[in-house]
Amino acid sequence: MKIDGSVALVTGANRGLGAAFARALLERGAKTVYAGARDPSTVTDPRLVPVRLDVTDPAQVAAAAELCGDTDLLVNNAGVLGPPEREMATNYLGVLAMSRAFAPVLARNGGGALVNMLSVLSFLTFPQVATYAASKAAAWSLTNALRMELREQGTLVVGVHAGYIDTDMAARVDAPKLAPAEVVAMALDGVEAGLTEVLADELSRNAKAALSQPPS
């Protein structure tokens, strides 16, 4: 699909990667960009339409689907790191809730696209991030299922995987990081090219390729 002229909703759009998604969508000509945030007052760009949205709150998810009924591009970006219950509630169940609520919205608007921001940790894990990785692995599995389920209504489902991104979540990590704008550009290029998966860095590409190897 084309970004120019689209109507997009980005979850977790008040900072970090979500804010980068919102800016890039505007720069690429999106007609309307709804910026979902638990506190809409933190959305300060006047070009955006703030929406109160906690993806773990069923009432707020339903209200967003009603308010943003012209959406044809949903970006499930909102995510958290710890504690474990909140990780699963946001990173997996939040994606599920938003996808269920907006699938009929996307269908009414011609199919459109659904983008799930995943992680290299969808493919691998290690002790310090075991529960976060589990939530992202669940979201990856869900993304694959949504791709099949929504194909008939013409919705493109895109899974985006990346390693460390230069946001608050990775602030304590001393390792090379991708710029948020770089990840967003690859994700939106993928949408426009009709790709179903975007592997944003060598780390993600190598991890995906290694899945066929023994667990060790």
SEKOLTI-506206 format. One record per residue: residue number from 0; residue in three letters; chain; x, y, z of N, C-alpha, C in turn. Coordinates in steps of 0.02 Angstrom, whole numbers, plus 50000, padded with zeros to 5 digits. Layout:
! SEKOLTI-506206
+-----+-----+---+-------+-------+-------+-------+-------+-------+-------+-------+-------+
:   k :   r : c :   n_X :   n_Y :   n_Z :  ca_X :  ca_Y :  ca_Z :   c_X :   c_Y :   c_Z :
+-----+-----+---+-------+-------+-------+-------+-------+-------+-------+-------+-------+
: NUM : Ala : A :     X :     Y :     Z :     X :     Y :     Z :     X :     Y :     Z :
...
+-----+-----+---+-------+-------+-------+-------+-------+-------+-------+-------+-------+
This chain:
! SEKOLTI-506206
+-----+-----+---+-------+-------+-------+-------+-------+-------+-------+-------+-------+
:   k :   r : c :   n_X :   n_Y :   n_Z :  ca_X :  ca_Y :  ca_Z :   c_X :   c_Y :   c_Z :
+-----+-----+---+-------+-------+-------+-------+-------+-------+-------+-------+-------+
:   0 : Met : A : 50042 : 49941 : 50000 : 50000 : 50000 : 50000 : 50044 : 50062 : 50000 :
:   1 : Lys : A : 50015 : 50118 : 49982 : 50050 : 50182 : 49981 : 50040 : 50218 : 50047 :
:   2 : Ile : A : 50094 : 50246 : 50074 : 50089 : 50285 : 50135 : 50056 : 50352 : 50121 :
:   3 : Asp : A : 50072 : 50381 : 50063 : 50044 : 50445 : 50044 : 49968 : 50440 : 50040 :
:   4 : Gly : A : 49934 : 50482 : 50079 : 49861 : 50482 : 50079 : 49830 : 50433 : 50128 :
:   5 : Ser : A : 49871 : 50395 : 50163 : 49844 : 50345 : 50210 : 49822 : 50377 : 50275 :
:   6 : Val : A : 49785 : 50338 : 50314 : 49765 : 50358 : 50382 : 49794 : 50305 : 50429 :
:   7 : Ala : A : 49840 : 50327 : 50472 : 49877 : 50280 : 50513 : 49865 : 50291 : 50587 :
:   8 : Leu : A : 49870 : 50237 : 50625 : 49870 : 50240 : 50697 : 49933 : 50205 : 50723 :
:   9 : Val : A : 49970 : 50239 : 50766 : 50031 : 50212 : 50795 : 50021 : 50206 : 50870 :
:  10 : Thr : A : 50031 : 50147 : 50898 : 50027 : 50140 : 50971 : 50095 : 50158 : 51002 :
:  11 : Gly : A : 50092 : 50185 : 51063 : 50154 : 50206 : 51095 : 50189 : 50260 : 51056 :
:  12 : Ala : A : 50151 : 50309 : 51031 : 50178 : 50358 : 50983 : 50205 : 50421 : 51015 :
:  13 : Asn : A : 50208 : 50423 : 51081 : 50229 : 50485 : 51113 : 50304 : 50491 : 51122 :
:  14 : Arg : A : 50342 : 50437 : 51110 : 50415 : 50442 : 51118 : 50449 : 50385 : 51080 :
:  15 : Gly : A : 50515 : 50389 : 51078 : 50555 : 50334 : 51050 : 50536 : 50314 : 50980 :
:  16 : Leu : A : 50532 : 50249 : 50970 : 50518 : 50222 : 50904 : 50448 : 50242 : 50880 :
:  17 : Gly : A : 50400 : 50244 : 50925 : 50332 : 50263 : 50905 : 50329 : 50334 : 50879 :
:  18 : Ala : A : 50364 : 50380 : 50912 : 50367 : 50449 : 50888 : 50401 : 50453 : 50820 :
:  19 : Ala : A : 50452 : 50412 : 50810 : 50485 : 50410 : 50745 : 50439 : 50384 : 50691 :
:  20 : Phe : A : 50399 : 50333 : 50707 : 50349 : 50309 : 50659 : 50300 : 50365 : 50640 :
:  21 : Ala : A : 50275 : 50400 : 50691 : 50225 : 50453 : 50678 : 50254 : 50508 : 50634 :
:  22 : Arg : A : 50316 : 50530 : 50649 : 50347 : 50582 : 50608 : 50358 : 50559 : 50536 :
:  23 : Ala : A : 50383 : 50499 : 50529 : 50397 : 50474 : 50461 : 50333 : 50466 : 50420 :
:  24 : Leu : A : 50279 : 50445 : 50451 : 50216 : 50439 : 50416 : 50193 : 50507 : 50390 :
:  25 : Leu : A : 50199 : 50558 : 50431 : 50181 : 50625 : 50409 : 50226 : 50648 : 50352 :
:  26 : Glu : A : 50291 : 50635 : 50358 : 50338 : 50656 : 50307 : 50325 : 50621 : 50240 :
:  27 : Arg : A : 50297 : 50560 : 50244 : 50282 : 50522 : 50182 : 50212 : 50536 : 50155 :
:  28 : Gly : A : 50178 : 50583 : 50185 : 50115 : 50606 : 50157 : 50052 : 50575 : 50185 :
:  29 : Ala : A : 50056 : 50542 : 50243 : 49995 : 50516 : 50274 : 49946 : 50573 : 50287 :
:  30 : Lys : A : 49883 : 50560 : 50271 : 49832 : 50612 : 50278 : 49818 : 50627 : 50352 :
:  31 : Thr : A : 49814 : 50574 : 50392 : 49802 : 50580 : 50463 : 49845 : 50529 : 50499 :
:  32 : Val : A : 49875 : 50550 : 50554 : 49912 : 50504 : 50597 : 49886 : 50509 : 50668 :
:  33 : Tyr : A : 49852 : 50457 : 50689 : 49829 : 50452 : 50758 : 49887 : 50428 : 50802 :
:  34 : Ala : A : 49900 : 50465 : 50856 : 49956 : 50449 : 50899 : 49929 : 50421 : 50965 :
:  35 : Gly : A : 49931 : 50355 : 50972 : 49906 : 50324 : 51033 : 49957 : 50329 : 51089 :
:  36 : Ala : A : 49933 : 50349 : 51148 : 49976 : 50354 : 51207 : 49932 : 50348 : 51269 :
:  37 : Arg : A : 49960 : 50319 : 51322 : 49922 : 50314 : 51384 : 49903 : 50382 : 51411 :
:  38 : Asp : A : 49947 : 50430 : 51401 : 49933 : 50500 : 51420 : 49937 : 50542 : 51356 :
:  39 : Pro : A : 49881 : 50559 : 51326 : 49883 : 50595 : 51261 : 49916 : 50664 : 51266 :
:  40 : Ser : A : 49921 : 50692 : 51326 : 49953 : 50758 : 51332 : 50028 : 50754 : 51317 :
:  41 : Thr : A : 50056 : 50694 : 51316 : 50127 : 50686 : 51301 : 50141 : 50686 : 51226 :
:  42 : Val : A : 50088 : 50687 : 51186 : 50095 : 50693 : 51113 : 50096 : 50768 : 51097 :
:  43 : Thr : A : 50154 : 50794 : 51081 : 50162 : 50867 : 51075 : 50165 : 50893 : 51004 :
:  44 : Asp : A : 50172 : 50850 : 50955 : 50174 : 50872 : 50885 : 50103 : 50891 : 50863 :
:  45 : Pro : A : 50092 : 50955 : 50846 : 50024 : 50977 : 50829 : 49997 : 50945 : 50765 :
:  46 : Arg : A : 50040 : 50913 : 50726 : 50017 : 50881 : 50664 : 49984 : 50814 : 50678 :
:  47 : Leu : A : 49993 : 50788 : 50738 : 49966 : 50722 : 50756 : 49899 : 50729 : 50791 :
:  48 : Val : A : 49859 : 50676 : 50789 : 49795 : 50674 : 50824 : 49804 : 50628 : 50885 :
:  49 : Pro : A : 49809 : 50657 : 50946 : 49821 : 50616 : 51005 : 49760 : 50572 : 51020 :
:  50 : Val : A : 49772 : 50511 : 51041 : 49719 : 50465 : 51060 : 49739 : 50432 : 51126 :
:  51 : Arg : A : 49695 : 50435 : 51175 : 49709 : 50400 : 51238 : 49705 : 50325 : 51226 :
:  52 : Leu : A : 49761 : 50291 : 51236 : 49762 : 50220 : 51218 : 49813 : 50182 : 51260 :
:  53 : Asp : A : 49787 : 50142 : 51305 : 49826 : 50092 : 51340 : 49805 : 50025 : 51309 :
:  54 : Val : A : 49851 : 49993 : 51275 : 49833 : 49933 : 51237 : 49814 : 49875 : 51282 :
:  55 : Thr : A : 49825 : 49881 : 51347 : 49805 : 49829 : 51394 : 49736 : 49841 : 51423 :
:  56 : Asp : A : 49704 : 49896 : 51403 : 49637 : 49914 : 51428 : 49586 : 49902 : 51374 :
:  57 : Pro : A : 49544 : 49850 : 51380 : 49496 : 49833 : 51328 : 49450 : 49891 : 51309 :
:  58 : Ala : A : 49429 : 49930 : 51359 : 49384 : 49986 : 51345 : 49418 : 50039 : 51302 :
:  59 : Gln : A : 49480 : 50054 : 51316 : 49516 : 50104 : 51277 : 49531 : 50078 : 51207 :
:  60 : Val : A : 49545 : 50014 : 51200 : 49556 : 49985 : 51133 : 49493 : 49991 : 51091 :
:  61 : Ala : A : 49437 : 49973 : 51121 : 49373 : 49977 : 51085 : 49356 : 50049 : 51067 :
:  62 : Ala : A : 49369 : 50095 : 51112 : 49355 : 50166 : 51099 : 49399 : 50192 : 51042 :
:  63 : Ala : A : 49462 : 50169 : 51040 : 49507 : 50191 : 50987 : 49483 : 50165 : 50919 :
:  64 : Ala : A : 49460 : 50103 : 50917 : 49435 : 50075 : 50854 : 49374 : 50113 : 50829 :
:  65 : Glu : A : 49333 : 50137 : 50876 : 49274 : 50177 : 50857 : 49295 : 50247 : 50833 :
:  66 : Leu : A : 49339 : 50278 : 50871 : 49361 : 50346 : 50855 : 49401 : 50349 : 50790 :
:  67 : Cys : A : 49443 : 50299 : 50780 : 49489 : 50300 : 50723 : 49464 : 50252 : 50668 :
:  68 : Gly : A : 49401 : 50258 : 50652 : 49370 : 50211 : 50606 : 49390 : 50218 : 50534 :
:  69 : Asp : A : 49430 : 50269 : 50518 : 49454 : 50278 : 50449 : 49525 : 50251 : 50441 :
:  70 : Thr : A : 49552 : 50218 : 50491 : 49621 : 50193 : 50489 : 49629 : 50139 : 50435 :
:  71 : Asp : A : 49682 : 50145 : 50395 : 49698 : 50092 : 50349 : 49770 : 50067 : 50358 :
:  72 : Leu : A : 49805 : 50093 : 50409 : 49872 : 50070 : 50425 : 49880 : 50071 : 50501 :
:  73 : Leu : A : 49886 : 50013 : 50531 : 49895 : 50007 : 50603 : 49966 : 49986 : 50618 :
:  74 : Val : A : 50000 : 50024 : 50661 : 50068 : 50007 : 50682 : 50066 : 49989 : 50756 :
:  75 : Asn : A : 50072 : 49925 : 50770 : 50075 : 49901 : 50839 : 50147 : 49907 : 50864 :
:  76 : Asn : A : 50161 : 49964 : 50894 : 50229 : 49980 : 50916 : 50237 : 49977 : 50992 :
:  77 : Ala : A : 50185 : 49991 : 51029 : 50191 : 49996 : 51102 : 50222 : 49933 : 51132 :
:  78 : Gly : A : 50271 : 49942 : 51175 : 50304 : 49886 : 51206 : 50338 : 49906 : 51271 :
:  79 : Val : A : 50348 : 49857 : 51315 : 50380 : 49871 : 51379 : 50432 : 49817 : 51394 :
:  80 : Leu : A : 50479 : 49834 : 51437 : 50530 : 49787 : 51461 : 50521 : 49782 : 51537 :
:  81 : Gly : A : 50493 : 49725 : 51561 : 50483 : 49712 : 51631 : 50426 : 49753 : 51661 :
:  82 : Pro : A : 50394 : 49728 : 51714 : 50400 : 49660 : 51741 : 50366 : 49608 : 51695 :
:  83 : Pro : A : 50377 : 49543 : 51708 : 50354 : 49492 : 51661 : 50280 : 49495 : 51643 :
:  84 : Glu : A : 50237 : 49505 : 51693 : 50165 : 49506 : 51679 : 50147 : 49564 : 51633 :
:  85 : Arg : A : 50180 : 49621 : 51644 : 50166 : 49679 : 51602 : 50194 : 49669 : 51532 :
:  86 : Glu : A : 50251 : 49635 : 51526 : 50278 : 49621 : 51460 : 50229 : 49581 : 51418 :
:  87 : Met : A : 50202 : 49528 : 51446 : 50155 : 49486 : 51408 : 50091 : 49524 : 51394 :
:  88 : Ala : A : 50067 : 49563 : 51443 : 50005 : 49600 : 51434 : 50011 : 49651 : 51378 :
:  89 : Thr : A : 50068 : 49684 : 51373 : 50077 : 49737 : 51324 : 50103 : 49709 : 51257 :
:  90 : Asn : A : 50158 : 49672 : 51261 : 50194 : 49652 : 51200 : 50158 : 49598 : 51160 :
:  91 : Tyr : A : 50118 : 49557 : 51194 : 50080 : 49505 : 51159 : 50005 : 49518 : 51161 :
:  92 : Leu : A : 49976 : 49519 : 51221 : 49903 : 49526 : 51225 : 49880 : 49594 : 51199 :
:  93 : Gly : A : 49921 : 49646 : 51207 : 49903 : 49711 : 51179 : 49901 : 49711 : 51104 :
:  94 : Val : A : 49950 : 49676 : 51073 : 49950 : 49669 : 51000 : 49889 : 49630 : 50977 :
:  95 : Leu : A : 49873 : 49577 : 51014 : 49814 : 49537 : 50997 : 49750 : 49578 : 51002 :
:  96 : Ala : A : 49743 : 49616 : 51056 : 49682 : 49657 : 51065 : 49675 : 49709 : 51010 :
:  97 : Met : A : 49730 : 49744 : 50994 : 49727 : 49795 : 50942 : 49713 : 49764 : 50874 :
:  98 : Ser : A : 49743 : 49708 : 50860 : 49733 : 49675 : 50795 : 49661 : 49652 : 50787 :
:  99 : Arg : A : 49633 : 49623 : 50840 : 49562 : 49602 : 50837 : 49515 : 49661 : 50828 :
: 100 : Ala : A : 49529 : 49715 : 50865 : 49485 : 49774 : 50861 : 49488 : 49808 : 50794 :
: 101 : Phe : A : 49548 : 49810 : 50763 : 49557 : 49848 : 50702 : 49552 : 49807 : 50638 :
: 102 : Ala : A : 49551 : 49740 : 50644 : 49544 : 49700 : 50583 : 49481 : 49719 : 50543 :
: 103 : Pro : A : 49423 : 49725 : 50575 : 49364 : 49746 : 50536 : 49369 : 49818 : 50511 :
: 104 : Val : A : 49404 : 49861 : 50547 : 49414 : 49930 : 50524 : 49456 : 49929 : 50460 :
: 105 : Leu : A : 49510 : 49892 : 50460 : 49552 : 49887 : 50401 : 49513 : 49857 : 50343 :
: 106 : Ala : A : 49473 : 49807 : 50357 : 49433 : 49775 : 50304 : 49386 : 49825 : 50271 :
: 107 : Arg : A : 49352 : 49865 : 50312 : 49305 : 49915 : 50285 : 49341 : 49966 : 50242 :
: 108 : Asn : A : 49405 : 49978 : 50257 : 49442 : 50030 : 50222 : 49488 : 50002 : 50167 :
: 109 : Gly : A : 49470 : 49943 : 50143 : 49504 : 49916 : 50085 : 49560 : 49867 : 50099 :
: 110 : Gly : A : 49569 : 49849 : 50162 : 49621 : 49800 : 50180 : 49679 : 49831 : 50216 :
: 111 : Gly : A : 49713 : 49877 : 50183 : 49767 : 49914 : 50214 : 49824 : 49869 : 50238 :
: 112 : Ala : A : 49855 : 49891 : 50293 : 49912 : 49854 : 50319 : 49914 : 49857 : 50395 :
: 113 : Leu : A : 49943 : 49806 : 50424 : 49953 : 49800 : 50496 : 50027 : 49785 : 50507 :
: 114 : Val : A : 50061 : 49828 : 50545 : 50133 : 49820 : 50558 : 50143 : 49803 : 50631 :
: 115 : Asn : A : 50176 : 49748 : 50645 : 50193 : 49730 : 50714 : 50268 : 49739 : 50725 :
: 116 : Met : A : 50285 : 49783 : 50773 : 50355 : 49794 : 50790 : 50378 : 49739 : 50837 :
: 117 : Leu : A : 50420 : 49695 : 50812 : 50443 : 49637 : 50849 : 50515 : 49648 : 50872 :
: 118 : Ser : A : 50558 : 49597 : 50867 : 50625 : 49603 : 50893 : 50667 : 49545 : 50870 :
: 119 : Val : A : 50733 : 49553 : 50871 : 50776 : 49495 : 50862 : 50763 : 49443 : 50916 :
: 120 : Leu : A : 50738 : 49467 : 50974 : 50723 : 49421 : 51029 : 50660 : 49381 : 51017 :
: 121 : Ser : A : 50627 : 49392 : 50960 : 50575 : 49345 : 50939 : 50607 : 49278 : 50921 :
: 122 : Phe : A : 50671 : 49279 : 50900 : 50705 : 49220 : 50874 : 50752 : 49187 : 50923 :
: 123 : Leu : A : 50775 : 49224 : 50973 : 50825 : 49197 : 51020 : 50812 : 49226 : 51089 :
: 124 : Thr : A : 50848 : 49200 : 51138 : 50839 : 49224 : 51206 : 50903 : 49215 : 51246 :
: 125 : Phe : A : 50906 : 49247 : 51304 : 50959 : 49234 : 51353 : 50931 : 49255 : 51421 :
: 126 : Pro : A : 50962 : 49232 : 51476 : 50931 : 49237 : 51542 : 50906 : 49306 : 51562 :
: 127 : Gln : A : 50944 : 49358 : 51548 : 50925 : 49425 : 51572 : 50861 : 49452 : 51540 :
: 128 : Val : A : 50842 : 49425 : 51482 : 50783 : 49450 : 51448 : 50734 : 49394 : 51430 :
: 129 : Ala : A : 50735 : 49341 : 51469 : 50696 : 49281 : 51452 : 50622 : 49296 : 51444 :
: 130 : Thr : A : 50593 : 49333 : 51490 : 50521 : 49345 : 51487 : 50503 : 49395 : 51432 :
: 131 : Tyr : A : 50545 : 49444 : 51421 : 50534 : 49491 : 51365 : 50537 : 49453 : 51299 :
: 132 : Ala : A : 50588 : 49410 : 51292 : 50595 : 49371 : 51230 : 50534 : 49326 : 51220 :
: 133 : Ala : A : 50509 : 49297 : 51274 : 50450 : 49254 : 51269 : 50390 : 49294 : 51243 :
: 134 : Ser : A : 50382 : 49356 : 51267 : 50326 : 49397 : 51244 : 50333 : 49415 : 51170 :
: 135 : Lys : A : 50395 : 49426 : 51148 : 50406 : 49443 : 51078 : 50400 : 49381 : 51033 :
: 136 : Ala : A : 50420 : 49323 : 51058 : 50411 : 49262 : 51020 : 50336 : 49247 : 51011 :
: 137 : Ala : A : 50297 : 49260 : 51063 : 50225 : 49251 : 51058 : 50195 : 49299 : 51007 :
: 138 : Ala : A : 50220 : 49361 : 51007 : 50195 : 49411 : 50959 : 50215 : 49392 : 50887 :
: 139 : Trp : A : 50273 : 49363 : 50879 : 50294 : 49339 : 50813 : 50248 : 49284 : 50788 :
: 140 : Ser : A : 50234 : 49236 : 50831 : 50188 : 49182 : 50813 : 50119 : 49210 : 50795 :
: 141 : Leu : A : 50096 : 49258 : 50835 : 50032 : 49290 : 50820 : 50033 : 49326 : 50753 :
: 142 : Thr : A : 50088 : 49360 : 50739 : 50096 : 49395 : 50675 : 50089 : 49347 : 50616 :
: 143 : Asn : A : 50120 : 49289 : 50622 : 50115 : 49239 : 50569 : 50044 : 49215 : 50560 :
: 144 : Ala : A : 50008 : 49206 : 50615 : 49938 : 49185 : 50611 : 49894 : 49240 : 50582 :
: 145 : Leu : A : 49905 : 49302 : 50603 : 49866 : 49357 : 50576 : 49876 : 49365 : 50501 :
: 146 : Arg : A : 49937 : 49352 : 50479 : 49951 : 49358 : 50407 : 49906 : 49311 : 50367 :
: 147 : Met : A : 49896 : 49251 : 50392 : 49853 : 49203 : 50358 : 49779 : 49221 : 50366 :
: 148 : Glu : A : 49760 : 49240 : 50427 : 49690 : 49254 : 50441 : 49664 : 49315 : 50404 :
: 149 : Leu : A : 49706 : 49365 : 50395 : 49684 : 49428 : 50365 : 49698 : 49433 : 50290 :
: 150 : Arg : A : 49728 : 49381 : 50262 : 49744 : 49383 : 50191 : 49682 : 49390 : 50149 :
: 151 : Glu : A : 49629 : 49355 : 50168 : 49568 : 49355 : 50128 : 49536 : 49425 : 50123 :
: 152 : Gln : A : 49545 : 49465 : 50176 : 49516 : 49533 : 50174 : 49564 : 49583 : 50143 :
: 153 : Gly : A : 49621 : 49560 : 50119 : 49669 : 49603 : 50084 : 49714 : 49644 : 50128 :
: 154 : Thr : A : 49722 : 49623 : 50191 : 49766 : 49659 : 50237 : 49837 : 49631 : 50236 :
: 155 : Leu : A : 49885 : 49674 : 50222 : 49955 : 49656 : 50225 : 49977 : 49656 : 50298 :
: 156 : Val : A : 50007 : 49602 : 50322 : 50032 : 49598 : 50390 : 50109 : 49594 : 50387 :
: 157 : Val : A : 50141 : 49643 : 50418 : 50214 : 49649 : 50415 : 50244 : 49641 : 50485 :
: 158 : Gly : A : 50290 : 49594 : 50492 : 50328 : 49587 : 50554 : 50396 : 49620 : 50546 :
: 159 : Val : A : 50413 : 49664 : 50593 : 50477 : 49700 : 50590 : 50521 : 49677 : 50648 :
: 160 : His : A : 50580 : 49652 : 50632 : 50626 : 49627 : 50683 : 50689 : 49670 : 50682 :
: 161 : Ala : A : 50713 : 49688 : 50741 : 50775 : 49728 : 50746 : 50810 : 49710 : 50811 :
: 162 : Gly : A : 50875 : 49723 : 50812 : 50914 : 49714 : 50873 : 50908 : 49776 : 50916 :
: 163 : Tyr : A : 50964 : 49801 : 50941 : 50962 : 49860 : 50984 : 50946 : 49922 : 50944 :
: 164 : Ile : A : 50897 : 49960 : 50970 : 50877 : 50024 : 50940 : 50891 : 50079 : 50991 :
: 165 : Asp : A : 50913 : 50136 : 50968 : 50934 : 50190 : 51012 : 50873 : 50226 : 51042 :
: 166 : Thr : A : 50841 : 50193 : 51089 : 50784 : 50221 : 51125 : 50796 : 50213 : 51200 :
: 167 : Asp : A : 50749 : 50237 : 51240 : 50756 : 50231 : 51313 : 50762 : 50158 : 51335 :
: 168 : Met : A : 50728 : 50112 : 51300 : 50729 : 50043 : 51321 : 50799 : 50013 : 51320 :
: 169 : Ala : A : 50840 : 50035 : 51273 : 50907 : 50008 : 51266 : 50960 : 50057 : 51291 :
: 170 : Ala : A : 50940 : 50105 : 51333 : 50986 : 50158 : 51354 : 51047 : 50131 : 51392 :
: 171 : Arg : A : 51038 : 50076 : 51428 : 51093 : 50049 : 51468 : 51136 : 49999 : 51430 :
: 172 : Val : A : 51119 : 49986 : 51369 : 51155 : 49936 : 51329 : 51215 : 49969 : 51296 :
: 173 : Asp : A : 51274 : 49940 : 51307 : 51335 : 49965 : 51276 : 51351 : 49922 : 51215 :
: 174 : Ala : A : 51319 : 49938 : 51160 : 51326 : 49900 : 51099 : 51303 : 49943 : 51041 :
: 175 : Pro : A : 51323 : 49926 : 50980 : 51298 : 49965 : 50923 : 51221 : 49964 : 50920 :
: 176 : Lys : A : 51192 : 50021 : 50903 : 51120 : 50028 : 50901 : 51098 : 50060 : 50836 :
: 177 : Leu : A : 51039 : 50039 : 50814 : 51008 : 50070 : 50755 : 50973 : 50134 : 50775 :
: 178 : Ala : A : 50974 : 50184 : 50732 : 50935 : 50245 : 50743 : 50861 : 50229 : 50731 :
: 179 : Pro : A : 50816 : 50254 : 50774 : 50745 : 50241 : 50764 : 50721 : 50257 : 50693 :
: 180 : Ala : A : 50744 : 50313 : 50666 : 50723 : 50333 : 50599 : 50743 : 50282 : 50546 :
: 181 : Glu : A : 50799 : 50249 : 50557 : 50824 : 50199 : 50510 : 50778 : 50137 : 50510 :
: 182 : Val : A : 50758 : 50116 : 50570 : 50713 : 50058 : 50575 : 50645 : 50075 : 50545 :
: 183 : Val : A : 50620 : 50134 : 50560 : 50555 : 50155 : 50534 : 50556 : 50158 : 50458 :
: 184 : Ala : A : 50610 : 50186 : 50429 : 50615 : 50191 : 50357 : 50611 : 50122 : 50324 :
: 185 : Met : A : 50647 : 50073 : 50353 : 50645 : 50006 : 50325 : 50575 : 49975 : 50333 :
: 186 : Ala : A : 50543 : 49987 : 50389 : 50476 : 49960 : 50400 : 50426 : 49988 : 50350 :
: 187 : Leu : A : 50427 : 50054 : 50340 : 50379 : 50085 : 50295 : 50396 : 50070 : 50222 :
: 188 : Asp : A : 50460 : 50064 : 50206 : 50478 : 50041 : 50139 : 50450 : 49971 : 50128 :
: 189 : Gly : A : 50452 : 49929 : 50180 : 50425 : 49862 : 50175 : 50351 : 49862 : 50162 :
: 190 : Val : A : 50315 : 49906 : 50196 : 50243 : 49912 : 50186 : 50229 : 49930 : 50113 :
: 191 : Glu : A : 50264 : 49980 : 50088 : 50252 : 50002 : 50019 : 50272 : 49950 : 49968 :
: 192 : Ala : A : 50320 : 49908 : 49986 : 50343 : 49856 : 49939 : 50302 : 49792 : 49946 :
: 193 : Gly : A : 50257 : 49790 : 49995 : 50216 : 49730 : 50004 : 50253 : 49673 : 50038 :
: 194 : Leu : A : 50305 : 49688 : 50076 : 50343 : 49636 : 50110 : 50304 : 49612 : 50171 :
: 195 : Thr : A : 50314 : 49549 : 50189 : 50281 : 49522 : 50248 : 50328 : 49521 : 50308 :
: 196 : Glu : A : 50392 : 49529 : 50297 : 50441 : 49529 : 50351 : 50498 : 49576 : 50335 :
: 197 : Val : A : 50518 : 49614 : 50386 : 50575 : 49660 : 50379 : 50625 : 49642 : 50433 :
: 198 : Leu : A : 50685 : 49623 : 50413 : 50741 : 49608 : 50458 : 50788 : 49668 : 50454 :
: 199 : Ala : A : 50787 : 49709 : 50506 : 50816 : 49776 : 50501 : 50891 : 49779 : 50508 :
: 200 : Asp : A : 50923 : 49725 : 50531 : 50996 : 49727 : 50540 : 51025 : 49657 : 50532 :
: 201 : Glu : A : 51091 : 49655 : 50530 : 51126 : 49591 : 50521 : 51112 : 49544 : 50579 :
: 202 : Leu : A : 51106 : 49571 : 50639 : 51091 : 49529 : 50697 : 51026 : 49491 : 50688 :
: 203 : Ser : A : 50975 : 49526 : 50665 : 50910 : 49493 : 50654 : 50913 : 49443 : 50596 :
: 204 : Arg : A : 50948 : 49462 : 50544 : 50954 : 49416 : 50487 : 50991 : 49352 : 50506 :
: 205 : Asn : A : 51044 : 49359 : 50546 : 51082 : 49301 : 50567 : 51042 : 49257 : 50615 :
: 206 : Ala : A : 51006 : 49289 : 50660 : 50965 : 49251 : 50708 : 50910 : 49213 : 50673 :
: 207 : Lys : A : 50878 : 49244 : 50624 : 50826 : 49209 : 50586 : 50856 : 49150 : 50548 :
: 208 : Ala : A : 50913 : 49160 : 50518 : 50945 : 49107 : 50479 : 50966 : 49048 : 50523 :
: 209 : Ala : A : 50981 : 49062 : 50587 : 51005 : 49010 : 50632 : 50950 : 48968 : 50662 :
: 210 : Leu : A : 50887 : 48984 : 50648 : 50832 : 48947 : 50679 : 50831 : 48874 : 50660 :
: 211 : Ser : A : 50859 : 48857 : 50603 : 50860 : 48788 : 50582 : 50917 : 48747 : 50614 :
: 212 : Gln : A : 50960 : 48781 : 50652 : 51016 : 48748 : 50684 : 50995 : 48718 : 50751 :
: 213 : Pro : A : 51034 : 48673 : 50779 : 51018 : 48645 : 50845 : 51014 : 48701 : 50897 :
: 214 : Pro : A : 50975 : 48692 : 50950 : 50965 : 48745 : 51000 : 51030 : 48770 : 51030 :
: 215 : Ser : A : 51081 : 48728 : 51035 : 51144 : 48750 : 51064 : 51177 : 48805 : 51023 :
+-----+-----+---+-------+-------+-------+-------+-------+-------+-------+-------+-------+
